[in-house]
Amino acid sequence: MPHQVSGRYRALAETKFDLVVIGGGIIGCGIARDAALRGLRVALFEKEDFCSGTSSRSTRLIHGGLRYLEQFDIGLVRQDLRERERLLATAPHRVTPLRFLVPLYNRSAVYRARLRAGMILYDLLSYDKSLPNHRFLSRNEAVELEPGLAQEGLQGAASYYDAQCAFVERLCLDNVTDAVENGAQVYNYTSVTGLHREGNHVAGLSVRDTLTGETTEVIAEQVVNASGPWLDQLTGSLTGQSGSLLRLTKGVHFAAPRAVNHALVLFSNKDGRLFFVIPWLGLSLVGTTDTDYTADMDAVWAIGDDVRYLQAGVEPALPCADWKQIYYTSAGVRALVRSDHPNARESEVSRKHLLRAHTSEEGWEGLFSVLGGKLTAYRGIAEETVAAVVRQLYRSRMAPQQTSGGLYDSGPARVCTTGTRPLPGGDFAGGDFSGGNINGMEALRTEVRRHASVLNLTETQADNLTTLYGTRAARVLQLVRARPELGQPIAPPYPDIRAEITYAVQHEWVQTVSDFMVRRSLLGFTPDQGRSATRAVAHEMGHLLCWDAERIANEQDSYRAYIELTQRFRRED
Ligand SMILES: Cc1cc2nc3c(=O)[nH]c(=O)nc-3n(C[C@H](O)[C@H](O)[C@H](O)COP(=O)(O)OP(=O)(O)OC[C@H]3O[C@@H](n4cnc5c(N)ncnc54)[C@H](O)[C@@H]3O)c2cc1C
């Protein structure tokens, strides 16, 4: 251990961690939160920003996955439906019900009977849900709900409910926030570059600041590798053990003008694959593709063929919408647990996760790897992982030669509380507006509007704060109350106000302009990707973070480079 550690890493040198988590995607953030709530000394390292990997490229559905029933993944579907219900209850500001329609075109009686059986099973597996059961709709009912649907050959539609997390980036941040408020140390822009051991047991790590190059060492008893699709590559570089536990597939979406009132389940006319058209932030999110991927994980983009595949699928079902107008794309890499069936189609590989405890025989006792796992399942995966870590800590501390620690001697009970504990911003009963009788998102919206109007903010600005922060909008309003100039818009006509940048700098680990544009605010998801706000954001952040003119310019260039990646598919047309 170096004795002189400067800057942001100083606190690391003073702690011997029970657990270090590698990777600040949804699964790593969930693990850090769960561990902190159980009283473990935990640190989380993310090489870029929290939720900048696969978690931000998903379809943003919290769902059991009707189609996984076809693969007889009954256990997975049941587990995910239970998680859906838990997230609806504990993160009501992030996870909201979403109605789906499956339009039926020229389908045989056998097909419709199979679909009906699947729907009944889906309802049975979510018998304890708060969402409505499925229904079959007549042709007229379907057209009334979705007037844009092609009508030739339309027989009707099946209707069912799942849930949507429109801003997964902030769901990650809510987990990070709760982790830190319960004692965790978290570091974005910090890459884990080395793993150390004493004998056959993990003993610590080397980390490097990916913005400044600063390095330091960390002492840790247990390490969880939650690096998603980077796992095989990282395991190889950290342990020297090569292996290919994952099958990586690329998934692409595009954002287009809003064309639907409900989520639609459609089937590609090229290969019959299922894909979605989702109403999302006032736009349509169309996706996804599913193709094997072996290229650079740090630069994934949609190619022209990906976009054309989705366009060809959606055009016949919604012929009146303009599918030539695409605002931007997103592309991410799924980490699927490699199956015994290498010839299986990408979409047929199970979405089940696997927790792997590395062993003393391998030379890496105390190291755990999380393979695969859906966004929907993240909380349950975190619970399972931290339970395994606690068992391992307990075992190693019960060993006669170990006297330090005393995991069960003191501190809070080591039981998982995340199944019922509200995430920050979702605590309607005991949160920042607890005096205001908040019993749902509508009531919260009304309350935020009431407080915001006193500060001369518009309803649109107030609603944006509710979407971004849930009950914690009260804390941003408090900044405006103390300094009214922070109520000014960042760049009209976007609804965002300057206080959001101050709050992000003070409380949300924001380090770059891109972090703010697409992971703290929704500016980057508007049709023009917030282009005309970039300069104002860079200057405001520069002022708060003491950037010089060169850094302010570089930050704007980096954001433009991000936009370029989402637009690259056009170059091949
Ligand atoms: C196109 C697509 C659509 C999807 N749709 C859905 C959906 O609708 N619903 C659903 O439930 N699931 C969905 N999924 C699956 C879901 O998005 C992922 O399973 C989930 O986000 C994985 O989270 P993660 O934390 O494991 O990975 P990631 O989010 O990728 O996080 C891993 C993190 O590790 C970091 N990292 C890597 N190496 C290091 C290092 N050396 N040091 C520090 N940090 C490191 C990375 O930067 C990254 O941020 C979808 C996936 C894709 C690709």
Ligand as a Chemical Component Dictionary entry (heavy atoms), coordinates in Angstrom:
data_LIG
# 
_chem_comp.id                   LIG 
_chem_comp.type                 NON-POLYMER 
_chem_comp.pdbx_formal_charge   0 
_chem_comp.three_letter_code    LIG 
# 
loop_
_chem_comp_atom.comp_id 
_chem_comp_atom.atom_id 
_chem_comp_atom.alt_atom_id 
_chem_comp_atom.type_symbol 
_chem_comp_atom.charge 
_chem_comp_atom.model_Cartn_x 
_chem_comp_atom.model_Cartn_y 
_chem_comp_atom.model_Cartn_z 
_chem_comp_atom.pdbx_ordinal 
LIG C1  C1  C 0 -30.399 -4.233 -26.524 1  
LIG C2  C2  C 0 -30.684 -4.730 -25.135 2  
LIG C3  C3  C 0 -31.983 -4.671 -24.636 3  
LIG C4  C4  C 0 -32.242 -5.117 -23.336 4  
LIG N1  N1  N 0 -33.501 -4.948 -22.832 5  
LIG C5  C5  C 0 -33.766 -5.334 -21.568 6  
LIG C6  C6  C 0 -35.050 -5.093 -21.007 7  
LIG O1  O1  O 0 -35.901 -4.454 -21.613 8  
LIG N2  N2  N 0 -35.279 -5.554 -19.761 9  
LIG C7  C7  C 0 -34.347 -6.237 -19.046 10 
LIG O2  O2  O 0 -34.653 -6.657 -17.934 11 
LIG N3  N3  N 0 -33.096 -6.436 -19.529 12 
LIG C8  C8  C 0 -32.786 -5.996 -20.761 13 
LIG N4  N4  N 0 -31.527 -6.158 -21.279 14 
LIG C9  C9  C 0 -30.485 -6.757 -20.442 15 
LIG C10 C10 C 0 -29.921 -5.739 -19.471 16 
LIG O3  O3  O 0 -29.743 -4.482 -20.066 17 
LIG C11 C11 C 0 -28.570 -6.193 -18.953 18 
LIG O4  O4  O 0 -28.626 -7.539 -18.630 19 
LIG C12 C12 C 0 -28.115 -5.424 -17.739 20 
LIG O5  O5  O 0 -28.193 -4.047 -18.002 21 
LIG C13 C13 C 0 -26.712 -5.831 -17.363 22 
LIG O6  O6  O 0 -26.230 -4.980 -16.360 23 
LIG P1  P1  P 0 -24.740 -5.120 -15.851 24 
LIG O7  O7  O 0 -24.610 -4.257 -14.656 25 
LIG O8  O8  O 0 -24.398 -6.562 -15.709 26 
LIG O9  O9  O 0 -23.843 -4.635 -17.077 27 
LIG P2  P2  P 0 -23.391 -3.175 -17.524 28 
LIG O10 O10 O 0 -24.506 -2.216 -17.459 29 
LIG O11 O11 O 0 -22.697 -3.316 -18.835 30 
LIG O12 O12 O 0 -22.342 -2.757 -16.414 31 
LIG C14 C14 C 0 -21.031 -3.275 -16.361 32 
LIG C15 C15 C 0 -20.115 -2.121 -16.054 33 
LIG O13 O13 O 0 -18.806 -2.601 -15.749 34 
LIG C16 C16 C 0 -17.903 -1.577 -16.102 35 
LIG N5  N5  N 0 -16.537 -2.116 -16.173 36 
LIG C17 C17 C 0 -16.018 -2.953 -17.098 37 
LIG N6  N6  N 0 -14.724 -3.192 -16.843 38 
LIG C18 C18 C 0 -14.401 -2.498 -15.714 39 
LIG C19 C19 C 0 -13.203 -2.313 -14.961 40 
LIG N7  N7  N 0 -12.041 -2.908 -15.312 41 
LIG N8  N8  N 0 -13.218 -1.505 -13.868 42 
LIG C20 C20 C 0 -14.369 -0.868 -13.502 43 
LIG N9  N9  N 0 -15.523 -0.999 -14.200 44 
LIG C21 C21 C 0 -15.551 -1.807 -15.289 45 
LIG C22 C22 C 0 -18.440 -1.088 -17.441 46 
LIG O14 O14 O 0 -17.976 0.191  -17.784 47 
LIG C23 C23 C 0 -19.942 -1.156 -17.217 48 
LIG O15 O15 O 0 -20.497 0.110  -16.865 49 
LIG C24 C24 C 0 -31.214 -5.691 -22.555 50 
LIG C25 C25 C 0 -29.910 -5.746 -23.060 51 
LIG C26 C26 C 0 -29.641 -5.255 -24.336 52 
LIG C27 C27 C 0 -28.241 -5.272 -24.858 53 
# 
loop_
_chem_comp_bond.comp_id 
_chem_comp_bond.atom_id_1 
_chem_comp_bond.atom_id_2 
_chem_comp_bond.value_order 
_chem_comp_bond.pdbx_ordinal 
LIG C1  C2  SING 1  
LIG C2  C3  SING 2  
LIG C2  C26 DOUB 3  
LIG C3  C4  DOUB 4  
LIG C4  N1  SING 5  
LIG C4  C24 SING 6  
LIG N1  C5  DOUB 7  
LIG C5  C6  SING 8  
LIG C5  C8  SING 9  
LIG C6  O1  DOUB 10 
LIG C6  N2  SING 11 
LIG N2  C7  SING 12 
LIG C7  O2  DOUB 13 
LIG C7  N3  SING 14 
LIG N3  C8  DOUB 15 
LIG C8  N4  SING 16 
LIG N4  C9  SING 17 
LIG N4  C24 SING 18 
LIG C9  C10 SING 19 
LIG C10 O3  SING 20 
LIG C10 C11 SING 21 
LIG C11 O4  SING 22 
LIG C11 C12 SING 23 
LIG C12 O5  SING 24 
LIG C12 C13 SING 25 
LIG C13 O6  SING 26 
LIG O6  P1  SING 27 
LIG P1  O7  DOUB 28 
LIG P1  O8  SING 29 
LIG P1  O9  SING 30 
LIG O9  P2  SING 31 
LIG P2  O10 DOUB 32 
LIG P2  O11 SING 33 
LIG P2  O12 SING 34 
LIG O12 C14 SING 35 
LIG C14 C15 SING 36 
LIG C15 O13 SING 37 
LIG C15 C23 SING 38 
LIG O13 C16 SING 39 
LIG C16 N5  SING 40 
LIG C16 C22 SING 41 
LIG N5  C17 SING 42 
LIG N5  C21 SING 43 
LIG C17 N6  DOUB 44 
LIG N6  C18 SING 45 
LIG C18 C19 SING 46 
LIG C18 C21 DOUB 47 
LIG C19 N7  SING 48 
LIG C19 N8  DOUB 49 
LIG N8  C20 SING 50 
LIG C20 N9  DOUB 51 
LIG N9  C21 SING 52 
LIG C22 O14 SING 53 
LIG C22 C23 SING 54 
LIG C23 O15 SING 55 
LIG C24 C25 DOUB 56 
LIG C25 C26 SING 57 
LIG C26 C27 SING 58 
# 
